[in-house]
Amino acid sequence: MTVISLMTDFGIKDGNVGVMKGVIWSIAPHALISDLSHMIAPQNIREAALIFARSAPYFPENSVHVVVV
């Protein structure tokens, strides 16, 4: 089983996050997807890095982390 975390600056007003999940599931149907945040301030890499650094230790070894900012 693959655990995949997602973090983006996409927001939640449109279908972009859903499309991302659909693509992941079409490639890895049994993947477990965790939404860390989709409300990162636009292009704020520092904010994303801080949230990722605080969150990553709680994920299983070999988890996949996708960050789009």
N, C-alpha and C positions, 0 to 999 in steps of 0.2 A: 504494500500500500504506500502510495506517495503522498506526502503532505506538502501542499504548496500554499505559501502565504502571498497575498497581494497587497501592495500599497501603491496608490497613485494620487495624482493631483486632478483626476478627472471630475470629481464631484459625483453627485448621484442623481442629477436631473435628467440624464439621458440614458441611453442603453449601452454606453461604452463598456462599463464594467461587466454587464451581462454578456456582451459579445466576447469579451476576453475570457470569461468563464466557459462559454460555449466552445471556443477554440480549444481551450485546455482539455475539456471533457471529450472533445472529438478525438484528441490525440491520446489522452490517458483517462478512459472512462471511469476508472475506480479511484481517481485522485480525490483526496479530501482537500477542499479549498478553504482557507481562513482569510477573512478580510481584516487586515490590520487597520487600514484607514484608506479612504478615498477622498478625504477632505484636507490633504496637505495643501498649503498655500501654493498657488501656481509657481512652478520652477524653484521652489524653496528646498534645495538639496540638503541644506543644513538641518532643517526640520525633519525631513525624511530620514536622514542619517541618525538623528537622535532617537526617533521613534523605533527605527530598526534596531539600533544598538540595545535599547531597553527591552525589546520584544524577542529578539532572536534566541537568547539563552533558554527560553521556555519551550522551544520547539524540539521535536525529536531529531536525533542525529540523521543526517542525509536529507533533511527537508530542503525544498527548493523555495527560494525567496525571489519574488518578482517585484521590482520597484520601478515604476515609470513616473518620472517627475520632469 
